[in-house]
């Protein structure tokens, strides 16, 4: 049984690669991990800071997003 699922996944990955896509792994914070509450508080502080908002707006203004889809 495991063989059929392995083949199915392999075929899926081959189709995605043929379509010009690349498989990537993205690591994100674990909201259930100890200490996440502190990270969440720090993010809230940064998001509420007017200077941080100005920096983000300036960065976005400088970005070239014309080719993004």
Buried (B, 14 or more C-beta within 10 A) or exposed (E): EEEEEEEEEEEEEEEEEEEEEEEEEEEEEEEEEEEEEEEEEEEEEEEEEEEEEEEEEEEEEEEEEEEEE
